[in-house]
Amino acid sequence: MTEIALPEVLDAAAGLSRAARWDDATRLLDAVRTHDPADLVALAVARATIAVDQDLFQQTDHGPAAMAKLEQALQEAPDPAVGWDLEFLRLRKDYATELFSRSAVDAEQSDGERAEGSGMAAAERLAEWAERLQATAPSEDRAGHAAFYRGVMADNLLAAPADALSNYTTALAIAERCGDEFLESLALRHLGDHAHTAGDLKLTRAHWERSTELRQRTGHLSGVLAQQALLAVLAQAEGEREAAAALAGEVHRWATQLGLPWLTQQTAALR
């Protein structure tokens, strides 16, 4: 049997996940054989992270089983920081489930109508959970990711743009201090959305192009495609309809082949 250092396997699996090859990444991790409790926790964290990422992008449901295995592994080798990571993964999964469960009718309602709907209690629960995780985070970069999720919940579930903007700004500041380029890309994506809503197309482009560059640097394929879709939206707002259609068409083809339904739908209208 060939022996490979576990950190190398974890790095390879993370790279496959960034390349939108979630099934390949999971198979790679499943091929590892170890009896060391700490190694089993590390493998379970990686599997659960990949599963939750895949669920977000492909609207699958692999996360619950993977997170249950992580919880089981933690019983054999407790680690408070990883325990926090598990709670954050649960938050991310529940947020994605709530976001994608919103019906097309809800999407057509006004912000006020959405805020008064049946999903308000769930949204408030998620927001309070994210706030609690930010306050108890075992490291500053983790707190930054929780702050970002407070932002998207304020934006997408609570119709509270001022709160969202504040949390994105906090997440960006933390990302820059910690050198967390992925968190930086997330914050800039959503700060760009606020600039776009405010009609500041120059700032929108600066934020969205920088977010795209950060994702390209790490080979985050699905993230890059999501950003390019926004650049197509921006091109349309700038009056460059042919450029917008060309870029959206290319992203649409990629999204279709990778099985990214929400991105396929988003770009279909721009082609």
C-alpha positions as protocol buffer text, in pm:
chain_id: "A"
residue {
  index: 1
  type: MET
  ca { x: 0 y: 0 z: 0 }
}
residue {
  index: 2
  type: THR
  ca { x: 134 y: 342 z: -95 }
}
residue {
  index: 3
  type: GLU
  ca { x: 174 y: 591 z: 188 }
}
residue {
  index: 4
  type: ILE
  ca { x: 112 y: 964 z: 130 }
}
residue {
  index: 5
  type: ALA
  ca { x: 126 y: 1237 z: 392 }
}
residue {
  index: 6
  type: LEU
  ca { x: -228 y: 1337 z: 491 }
}
residue {
  index: 7
  type: PRO
  ca { x: -175 y: 1714 z: 445 }
}
residue {
  index: 8
  type: GLU
  ca { x: -88 y: 1651 z: 80 }
}
residue {
  index: 9
  type: VAL
  ca { x: -408 y: 1453 z: 30 }
}
residue {
  index: 10
  type: LEU
  ca { x: -615 y: 1724 z: 199 }
}
residue {
  index: 11
  type: ASP
  ca { x: -457 y: 1993 z: -19 }
}
residue {
  index: 12
  type: ALA
  ca { x: -527 y: 1788 z: -333 }
}
residue {
  index: 13
  type: ALA
  ca { x: -889 y: 1734 z: -230 }
}
residue {
  index: 14
  type: ALA
  ca { x: -932 y: 2105 z: -162 }
}
residue {
  index: 15
  type: GLY
  ca { x: -792 y: 2182 z: -507 }
}
residue {
  index: 16
  type: LEU
  ca { x: -1035 y: 1940 z: -671 }
}
residue {
  index: 17
  type: SER
  ca { x: -1320 y: 2102 z: -479 }
}
residue {
  index: 18
  type: ARG
  ca { x: -1216 y: 2450 z: -596 }
}
residue {
  index: 19
  type: ALA
  ca { x: -1217 y: 2312 z: -951 }
}
residue {
  index: 20
  type: ALA
  ca { x: -1583 y: 2208 z: -903 }
}
residue {
  index: 21
  type: ARG
  ca { x: -1483 y: 1840 z: -896 }
}
residue {
  index: 22
  type: TRP
  ca { x: -1656 y: 1769 z: -566 }
}
residue {
  index: 23
  type: ASP
  ca { x: -1725 y: 1401 z: -636 }
}
residue {
  index: 24
  type: ASP
  ca { x: -1360 y: 1341 z: -727 }
}
residue {
  index: 25
  type: ALA
  ca { x: -1247 y: 1519 z: -411 }
}
residue {
  index: 26
  type: THR
  ca { x: -1476 y: 1305 z: -197 }
}
residue {
  index: 27
  type: ARG
  ca { x: -1356 y: 982 z: -361 }
}
residue {
  index: 28
  type: LEU
  ca { x: -997 y: 1083 z: -296 }
}
residue {
  index: 29
  type: LEU
  ca { x: -1069 y: 1136 z: 73 }
}
residue {
  index: 30
  type: ASP
  ca { x: -1266 y: 811 z: 94 }
}
residue {
  index: 31
  type: ALA
  ca { x: -963 y: 622 z: -37 }
}
residue {
  index: 32
  type: VAL
  ca { x: -754 y: 722 z: 267 }
}
residue {
  index: 33
  type: ARG
  ca { x: -707 y: 457 z: 535 }
}
residue {
  index: 34
  type: THR
  ca { x: -607 y: 562 z: 886 }
}
residue {
  index: 35
  type: HIS
  ca { x: -691 y: 474 z: 1245 }
}
residue {
  index: 36
  type: ASP
  ca { x: -550 y: 789 z: 1401 }
}
residue {
  index: 37
  type: PRO
  ca { x: -837 y: 983 z: 1568 }
}
residue {
  index: 38
  type: ALA
  ca { x: -692 y: 1324 z: 1480 }
}
residue {
  index: 39
  type: ASP
  ca { x: -648 y: 1221 z: 1116 }
}
residue {
  index: 40
  type: LEU
  ca { x: -1005 y: 1093 z: 1107 }
}
residue {
  index: 41
  type: VAL
  ca { x: -1126 y: 1433 z: 1229 }
}
residue {
  index: 42
  type: ALA
  ca { x: -919 y: 1612 z: 962 }
}
residue {
  index: 43
  type: LEU
  ca { x: -1063 y: 1386 z: 692 }
}
residue {
  index: 44
  type: ALA
  ca { x: -1416 y: 1437 z: 822 }
}
residue {
  index: 45
  type: VAL
  ca { x: -1374 y: 1816 z: 823 }
}
residue {
  index: 46
  type: ALA
  ca { x: -1256 y: 1806 z: 464 }
}
residue {
  index: 47
  type: ARG
  ca { x: -1542 y: 1580 z: 354 }
}
residue {
  index: 48
  type: ALA
  ca { x: -1803 y: 1794 z: 528 }
}
residue {
  index: 49
  type: THR
  ca { x: -1664 y: 2116 z: 384 }
}
residue {
  index: 50
  type: ILE
  ca { x: -1666 y: 1972 z: 33 }
}
residue {
  index: 51
  type: ALA
  ca { x: -2019 y: 1838 z: 79 }
}
residue {
  index: 52
  type: VAL
  ca { x: -2155 y: 2173 z: 199 }
}
residue {
  index: 53
  type: ASP
  ca { x: -1980 y: 2353 z: -88 }
}
residue {
  index: 54
  type: GLN
  ca { x: -2127 y: 2108 z: -338 }
}
residue {
  index: 55
  type: ASP
  ca { x: -2473 y: 2149 z: -187 }
}
residue {
  index: 56
  type: LEU
  ca { x: -2447 y: 2526 z: -230 }
}
residue {
  index: 57
  type: PHE
  ca { x: -2337 y: 2519 z: -592 }
}
residue {
  index: 58
  type: GLN
  ca { x: -2526 y: 2213 z: -720 }
}
residue {
  index: 59
  type: GLN
  ca { x: -2824 y: 2219 z: -480 }
}
residue {
  index: 60
  type: THR
  ca { x: -2750 y: 1863 z: -369 }
}
residue {
  index: 61
  type: ASP
  ca { x: -2792 y: 1731 z: -14 }
}
residue {
  index: 62
  type: HIS
  ca { x: -2467 y: 1561 z: 83 }
}
residue {
  index: 63
  type: GLY
  ca { x: -2394 y: 1789 z: 377 }
}
residue {
  index: 64
  type: PRO
  ca { x: -2604 y: 1633 z: 657 }
}
residue {
  index: 65
  type: ALA
  ca { x: -2447 y: 1287 z: 629 }
}
residue {
  index: 66
  type: ALA
  ca { x: -2095 y: 1430 z: 606 }
}
residue {
  index: 67
  type: MET
  ca { x: -2151 y: 1656 z: 906 }
}
residue {
  index: 68
  type: ALA
  ca { x: -2291 y: 1364 z: 1109 }
}
residue {
  index: 69
  type: LYS
  ca { x: -1966 y: 1175 z: 1043 }
}
residue {
  index: 70
  type: LEU
  ca { x: -1765 y: 1477 z: 1153 }
}
residue {
  index: 71
  type: GLU
  ca { x: -1966 y: 1496 z: 1475 }
}
residue {
  index: 72
  type: GLN
  ca { x: -1894 y: 1128 z: 1533 }
}
residue {
  index: 73
  type: ALA
  ca { x: -1521 y: 1175 z: 1471 }
}
residue {
  index: 74
  type: LEU
  ca { x: -1513 y: 1463 z: 1719 }
}
residue {
  index: 75
  type: GLN
  ca { x: -1648 y: 1236 z: 1990 }
}
residue {
  index: 76
  type: GLU
  ca { x: -1327 y: 1033 z: 1963 }
}
residue {
  index: 77
  type: ALA
  ca { x: -1094 y: 1332 z: 1933 }
}
residue {
  index: 78
  type: PRO
  ca { x: -1257 y: 1648 z: 2069 }
}
residue {
  index: 79
  type: ASP
  ca { x: -1129 y: 1977 z: 1930 }
}
residue {
  index: 80
  type: PRO
  ca { x: -1306 y: 2303 z: 2023 }
}
residue {
  index: 81
  type: ALA
  ca { x: -1194 y: 2484 z: 1708 }
}
residue {
  index: 82
  type: VAL
  ca { x: -1319 y: 2204 z: 1484 }
}
residue {
  index: 83
  type: GLY
  ca { x: -1638 y: 2196 z: 1688 }
}
residue {
  index: 84
  type: TRP
  ca { x: -1687 y: 2561 z: 1591 }
}
residue {
  index: 85
  type: ASP
  ca { x: -1615 y: 2469 z: 1227 }
}
residue {
  index: 86
  type: LEU
  ca { x: -1887 y: 2205 z: 1241 }
}
residue {
  index: 87
  type: GLU
  ca { x: -2139 y: 2458 z: 1373 }
}
residue {
  index: 88
  type: PHE
  ca { x: -2041 y: 2700 z: 1098 }
}
residue {
  index: 89
  type: LEU
  ca { x: -2089 y: 2430 z: 834 }
}
residue {
  index: 90
  type: ARG
  ca { x: -2434 y: 2361 z: 977 }
}
residue {
  index: 91
  type: LEU
  ca { x: -2511 y: 2733 z: 957 }
}
residue {
  index: 92
  type: ARG
  ca { x: -2398 y: 2749 z: 595 }
}
residue {
  index: 93
  type: LYS
  ca { x: -2606 y: 2445 z: 504 }
}
residue {
  index: 94
  type: ASP
  ca { x: -2919 y: 2576 z: 676 }
}
residue {
  index: 95
  type: TYR
  ca { x: -2874 y: 2916 z: 515 }
}
residue {
  index: 96
  type: ALA
  ca { x: -2844 y: 2764 z: 167 }
}
residue {
  index: 97
  type: THR
  ca { x: -3150 y: 2546 z: 230 }
}
residue {
  index: 98
  type: GLU
  ca { x: -3354 y: 2847 z: 339 }
}
residue {
  index: 99
  type: LEU
  ca { x: -3229 y: 3059 z: 50 }
}
residue {
  index: 100
  type: PHE
  ca { x: -3307 y: 2804 z: -221 }
}
residue {
  index: 101
  type: SER
  ca { x: -3640 y: 2709 z: -66 }
}
residue {
  index: 102
  type: ARG
  ca { x: -3775 y: 3057 z: -126 }
}
residue {
  index: 103
  type: SER
  ca { x: -4029 y: 3030 z: -400 }
}
residue {
  index: 104
  type: ALA
  ca { x: -4046 y: 3232 z: -720 }
}
residue {
  index: 105
  type: VAL
  ca { x: -4354 y: 3402 z: -579 }
}
residue {
  index: 106
  type: ASP
  ca { x: -4155 y: 3517 z: -274 }
}
residue {
  index: 107
  type: ALA
  ca { x: -3883 y: 3652 z: -505 }
}
residue {
  index: 108
  type: GLU
  ca { x: -4138 y: 3871 z: -681 }
}
residue {
  index: 109
  type: GLN
  ca { x: -4269 y: 4023 z: -359 }
}
residue {
  index: 110
  type: SER
  ca { x: -4145 y: 4350 z: -216 }
}
residue {
  index: 111
  type: ASP
  ca { x: -3879 y: 4354 z: 54 }
}
residue {
  index: 112
  type: GLY
  ca { x: -4139 y: 4444 z: 313 }
}
residue {
  index: 113
  type: GLU
  ca { x: -4367 y: 4161 z: 211 }
}
residue {
  index: 114
  type: ARG
  ca { x: -4079 y: 3914 z: 231 }
}
residue {
  index: 115
  type: ALA
  ca { x: -3983 y: 4039 z: 575 }
}
residue {
  index: 116
  type: GLU
  ca { x: -4338 y: 3975 z: 699 }
}
residue {
  index: 117
  type: GLY
  ca { x: -4360 y: 3627 z: 546 }
}
residue {
  index: 118
  type: SER
  ca { x: -4344 y: 3288 z: 711 }
}
residue {
  index: 119
  type: GLY
  ca { x: -3967 y: 3269 z: 659 }
}
residue {
  index: 120
  type: MET
  ca { x: -3897 y: 3558 z: 895 }
}
residue {
  index: 121
  type: ALA
  ca { x: -3862 y: 3340 z: 1205 }
}
residue {
  index: 122
  type: ALA
  ca { x: -3615 y: 3109 z: 1029 }
}
residue {
  index: 123
  type: ALA
  ca { x: -3419 y: 3407 z: 900 }
}
residue {
  index: 124
  type: GLU
  ca { x: -3394 y: 3561 z: 1246 }
}
residue {
  index: 125
  type: ARG
  ca { x: -3283 y: 3228 z: 1393 }
}
residue {
  index: 126
  type: LEU
  ca { x: -3005 y: 3201 z: 1135 }
}
residue {
  index: 127
  type: ALA
  ca { x: -2897 y: 3561 z: 1190 }
}
residue {
  index: 128
  type: GLU
  ca { x: -2877 y: 3512 z: 1567 }
}
residue {
  index: 129
  type: TRP
  ca { x: -2682 y: 3190 z: 1513 }
}
residue {
  index: 130
  type: ALA
  ca { x: -2430 y: 3368 z: 1288 }
}
residue {
  index: 131
  type: GLU
  ca { x: -2393 y: 3650 z: 1543 }
}
residue {
  index: 132
  type: ARG
  ca { x: -2325 y: 3395 z: 1817 }
}
residue {
  index: 133
  type: LEU
  ca { x: -2067 y: 3217 z: 1603 }
}
residue {
  index: 134
  type: GLN
  ca { x: -1891 y: 3544 z: 1528 }
}
residue {
  index: 135
  type: ALA
  ca { x: -1872 y: 3622 z: 1901 }
}
residue {
  index: 136
  type: THR
  ca { x: -1735 y: 3277 z: 1989 }
}
residue {
  index: 137
  type: ALA
  ca { x: -1502 y: 3224 z: 1692 }
}
residue {
  index: 138
  type: PRO
  ca { x: -1166 y: 3072 z: 1795 }
}
residue {
  index: 139
  type: SER
  ca { x: -977 y: 3287 z: 1543 }
}
residue {
  index: 140
  type: GLU
  ca { x: -1022 y: 3623 z: 1373 }
}
residue {
  index: 141
  type: ASP
  ca { x: -1053 y: 3480 z: 1023 }
}
residue {
  index: 142
  type: ARG
  ca { x: -1334 y: 3251 z: 1139 }
}
residue {
  index: 143
  type: ALA
  ca { x: -1508 y: 3554 z: 1293 }
}
residue {
  index: 144
  type: GLY
  ca { x: -1475 y: 3725 z: 956 }
}
residue {
  index: 145
  type: HIS
  ca { x: -1652 y: 3441 z: 778 }
}
residue {
  index: 146
  type: ALA
  ca { x: -1933 y: 3452 z: 1034 }
}
residue {
  index: 147
  type: ALA
  ca { x: -1961 y: 3829 z: 981 }
}
residue {
  index: 148
  type: PHE
  ca { x: -1991 y: 3771 z: 608 }
}
residue {
  index: 149
  type: TYR
  ca { x: -2275 y: 3525 z: 661 }
}
residue {
  index: 150
  type: ARG
  ca { x: -2449 y: 3778 z: 884 }
}
residue {
  index: 151
  type: GLY
  ca { x: -2426 y: 4005 z: 581 }
}
residue {
  index: 152
  type: VAL
  ca { x: -2580 y: 3767 z: 328 }
}
residue {
  index: 153
  type: MET
  ca { x: -2858 y: 3680 z: 572 }
}
residue {
  index: 154
  type: ALA
  ca { x: -2935 y: 4048 z: 624 }
}
residue {
  index: 155
  type: ASP
  ca { x: -2936 y: 4098 z: 246 }
}
residue {
  index: 156
  type: ASN
  ca { x: -3113 y: 3787 z: 123 }
}
residue {
  index: 157
  type: LEU
  ca { x: -3338 y: 3681 z: 410 }
}
residue {
  index: 158
  type: LEU
  ca { x: -3408 y: 3987 z: 626 }
}
residue {
  index: 159
  type: ALA
  ca { x: -3419 y: 4268 z: 369 }
}
residue {
  index: 160
  type: ALA
  ca { x: -3184 y: 4475 z: 587 }
}
residue {
  index: 161
  type: PRO
  ca { x: -2930 y: 4626 z: 344 }
}
residue {
  index: 162
  type: ALA
  ca { x: -2770 y: 4864 z: 596 }
}
residue {
  index: 163
  type: ASP
  ca { x: -2691 y: 4575 z: 831 }
}
residue {
  index: 164
  type: ALA
  ca { x: -2562 y: 4372 z: 537 }
}
residue {
  index: 165
  type: LEU
  ca { x: -2328 y: 4651 z: 427 }
}
residue {
  index: 166
  type: SER
  ca { x: -2190 y: 4688 z: 780 }
}
residue {
  index: 167
  type: ASN
  ca { x: -2117 y: 4316 z: 809 }
}
residue {
  index: 168
  type: TYR
  ca { x: -1953 y: 4298 z: 465 }
}
residue {
  index: 169
  type: THR
  ca { x: -1731 y: 4590 z: 561 }
}
residue {
  index: 170
  type: THR
  ca { x: -1632 y: 4412 z: 882 }
}
residue {
  index: 171
  type: ALA
  ca { x: -1561 y: 4090 z: 691 }
}
residue {
  index: 172
  type: LEU
  ca { x: -1346 y: 4276 z: 438 }
}
residue {
  index: 173
  type: ALA
  ca { x: -1139 y: 4444 z: 709 }
}
residue {
  index: 174
  type: ILE
  ca { x: -1079 y: 4110 z: 880 }
}
residue {
  index: 175
  type: ALA
  ca { x: -991 y: 3943 z: 549 }
}
residue {
  index: 176
  type: GLU
  ca { x: -731 y: 4208 z: 475 }
}
residue {
  index: 177
  type: ARG
  ca { x: -576 y: 4181 z: 823 }
}
residue {
  index: 178
  type: CYS
  ca { x: -564 y: 3801 z: 811 }
}
residue {
  index: 179
  type: GLY
  ca { x: -463 y: 3765 z: 446 }
}
residue {
  index: 180
  type: ASP
  ca { x: -774 y: 3555 z: 377 }
}
residue {
  index: 181
  type: GLU
  ca { x: -816 y: 3611 z: 5 }
}
residue {
  index: 182
  type: PHE
  ca { x: -1125 y: 3394 z: -29 }
}
residue {
  index: 183
  type: LEU
  ca { x: -1308 y: 3589 z: 240 }
}
residue {
  index: 184
  type: GLU
  ca { x: -1191 y: 3908 z: 74 }
}
residue {
  index: 185
  type: SER
  ca { x: -1339 y: 3791 z: -257 }
}
residue {
  index: 186
  type: LEU
  ca { x: -1671 y: 3712 z: -88 }
}
residue {
  index: 187
  type: ALA
  ca { x: -1694 y: 4051 z: 80 }
}
residue {
  index: 188
  type: LEU
  ca { x: -1600 y: 4239 z: -236 }
}
residue {
  index: 189
  type: ARG
  ca { x: -1857 y: 4047 z: -441 }
}
residue {
  index: 190
  type: HIS
  ca { x: -2136 y: 4163 z: -214 }
}
residue {
  index: 191
  type: LEU
  ca { x: -2001 y: 4514 z: -156 }
}
residue {
  index: 192
  type: GLY
  ca { x: -1998 y: 4541 z: -534 }
}
residue {
  index: 193
  type: ASP
  ca { x: -2362 y: 4441 z: -540 }
}
residue {
  index: 194
  type: HIS
  ca { x: -2445 y: 4728 z: -304 }
}
residue {
  index: 195
  type: ALA
  ca { x: -2246 y: 4969 z: -520 }
}
residue {
  index: 196
  type: HIS
  ca { x: -2438 y: 4842 z: -824 }
}
residue {
  index: 197
  type: THR
  ca { x: -2770 y: 4900 z: -648 }
}
residue {
  index: 198
  type: ALA
  ca { x: -2655 y: 5254 z: -560 }
}
residue {
  index: 199
  type: GLY
  ca { x: -2570 y: 5321 z: -926 }
}
residue {
  index: 200
  type: ASP
  ca { x: -2193 y: 5352 z: -874 }
}
residue {
  index: 201
  type: LEU
  ca { x: -2084 y: 5141 z: -1169 }
}
residue {
  index: 202
  type: LYS
  ca { x: -1717 y: 5240 z: -1140 }
}
residue {
  index: 203
  type: LEU
  ca { x: -1693 y: 5112 z: -783 }
}
residue {
  index: 204
  type: THR
  ca { x: -1898 y: 4808 z: -879 }
}
residue {
  index: 205
  type: ARG
  ca { x: -1647 y: 4715 z: -1148 }
}
residue {
  index: 206
  type: ALA
  ca { x: -1352 y: 4768 z: -913 }
}
residue {
  index: 207
  type: HIS
  ca { x: -1502 y: 4538 z: -649 }
}
residue {
  index: 208
  type: TRP
  ca { x: -1624 y: 4270 z: -888 }
}
residue {
  index: 209
  type: GLU
  ca { x: -1305 y: 4256 z: -1094 }
}
residue {
  index: 210
  type: ARG
  ca { x: -1091 y: 4231 z: -780 }
}
residue {
  index: 211
  type: SER
  ca { x: -1315 y: 3955 z: -644 }
}
residue {
  index: 212
  type: THR
  ca { x: -1280 y: 3769 z: -974 }
}
residue {
  index: 213
  type: GLU
  ca { x: -900 y: 3801 z: -971 }
}
residue {
  index: 214
  type: LEU
  ca { x: -878 y: 3663 z: -617 }
}
residue {
  index: 215
  type: ARG
  ca { x: -1082 y: 3358 z: -714 }
}
residue {
  index: 216
  type: GLN
  ca { x: -883 y: 3304 z: -1033 }
}
residue {
  index: 217
  type: ARG
  ca { x: -562 y: 3304 z: -829 }
}
residue {
  index: 218
  type: THR
  ca { x: -674 y: 3002 z: -629 }
}
residue {
  index: 219
  type: GLY
  ca { x: -845 y: 2819 z: -915 }
}
residue {
  index: 220
  type: HIS
  ca { x: -1193 y: 2857 z: -766 }
}
residue {
  index: 221
  type: LEU
  ca { x: -1379 y: 2772 z: -1087 }
}
residue {
  index: 222
  type: SER
  ca { x: -1741 y: 2795 z: -972 }
}
residue {
  index: 223
  type: GLY
  ca { x: -1660 y: 3117 z: -787 }
}
residue {
  index: 224
  type: VAL
  ca { x: -1497 y: 3268 z: -1094 }
}
residue {
  index: 225
  type: LEU
  ca { x: -1799 y: 3179 z: -1306 }
}
residue {
  index: 226
  type: ALA
  ca { x: -2031 y: 3338 z: -1051 }
}
residue {
  index: 227
  type: GLN
  ca { x: -1824 y: 3655 z: -1069 }
}
residue {
  index: 228
  type: GLN
  ca { x: -1816 y: 3657 z: -1447 }
}
residue {
  index: 229
  type: ALA
  ca { x: -2194 y: 3635 z: -1447 }
}
residue {
  index: 230
  type: LEU
  ca { x: -2199 y: 3954 z: -1240 }
}
residue {
  index: 231
  type: LEU
  ca { x: -1956 y: 4119 z: -1482 }
}
residue {
  index: 232
  type: ALA
  ca { x: -2204 y: 4034 z: -1757 }
}
residue {
  index: 233
  type: VAL
  ca { x: -2477 y: 4207 z: -1556 }
}
residue {
  index: 234
  type: LEU
  ca { x: -2247 y: 4507 z: -1517 }
}
residue {
  index: 235
  type: ALA
  ca { x: -2166 y: 4518 z: -1888 }
}
residue {
  index: 236
  type: GLN
  ca { x: -2538 y: 4529 z: -1962 }
}
residue {
  index: 237
  type: ALA
  ca { x: -2583 y: 4815 z: -1713 }
}
residue {
  index: 238
  type: GLU
  ca { x: -2299 y: 4999 z: -1889 }
}
residue {
  index: 239
  type: GLY
  ca { x: -2480 y: 4964 z: -2222 }
}
residue {
  index: 240
  type: GLU
  ca { x: -2249 y: 4693 z: -2360 }
}
residue {
  index: 241
  type: ARG
  ca { x: -2525 y: 4451 z: -2449 }
}
residue {
  index: 242
  type: GLU
  ca { x: -2326 y: 4242 z: -2698 }
}
residue {
  index: 243
  type: ALA
  ca { x: -2038 y: 4201 z: -2455 }
}
residue {
  index: 244
  type: ALA
  ca { x: -2282 y: 4110 z: -2178 }
}
residue {
  index: 245
  type: ALA
  ca { x: -2451 y: 3848 z: -2394 }
}
residue {
  index: 246
  type: ALA
  ca { x: -2119 y: 3697 z: -2504 }
}
residue {
  index: 247
  type: LEU
  ca { x: -1985 y: 3668 z: -2150 }
}
residue {
  index: 248
  type: ALA
  ca { x: -2314 y: 3536 z: -2014 }
}
residue {
  index: 249
  type: GLY
  ca { x: -2329 y: 3278 z: -2292 }
}
residue {
  index: 250
  type: GLU
  ca { x: -1986 y: 3145 z: -2206 }
}
residue {
  index: 251
  type: VAL
  ca { x: -2066 y: 3128 z: -1835 }
}
residue {
  index: 252
  type: HIS
  ca { x: -2396 y: 2958 z: -1919 }
}
residue {
  index: 253
  type: ARG
  ca { x: -2215 y: 2683 z: -2111 }
}
residue {
  index: 254
  type: TRP
  ca { x: -1971 y: 2626 z: -1826 }
}
residue {
  index: 255
  type: ALA
  ca { x: -2247 y: 2625 z: -1566 }
}
residue {
  index: 256
  type: THR
  ca { x: -2453 y: 2377 z: -1767 }
}
residue {
  index: 257
  type: GLN
  ca { x: -2161 y: 2136 z: -1800 }
}
residue {
  index: 258
  type: LEU
  ca { x: -2069 y: 2164 z: -1432 }
}
residue {
  index: 259
  type: GLY
  ca { x: -2428 y: 2124 z: -1314 }
}
residue {
  index: 260
  type: LEU
  ca { x: -2472 y: 2463 z: -1145 }
}
residue {
  index: 261
  type: PRO
  ca { x: -2849 y: 2521 z: -1173 }
}
residue {
  index: 262
  type: TRP
  ca { x: -2878 y: 2863 z: -1015 }
}
residue {
  index: 263
  type: LEU
  ca { x: -2595 y: 3000 z: -1230 }
}
residue {
  index: 264
  type: THR
  ca { x: -2741 y: 2842 z: -1543 }
}
residue {
  index: 265
  type: GLN
  ca { x: -3070 y: 3013 z: -1468 }
}
residue {
  index: 266
  type: GLN
  ca { x: -2907 y: 3348 z: -1389 }
}
residue {
  index: 267
  type: THR
  ca { x: -2715 y: 3362 z: -1715 }
}
residue {
  index: 268
  type: ALA
  ca { x: -2993 y: 3231 z: -1939 }
}
residue {
  index: 269
  type: ALA
  ca { x: -3173 y: 3566 z: -1936 }
}
residue {
  index: 270
  type: LEU
  ca { x: -2859 y: 3759 z: -2029 }
}
residue {
  index: 271
  type: ARG
  ca { x: -2760 y: 3564 z: -2341 }
}
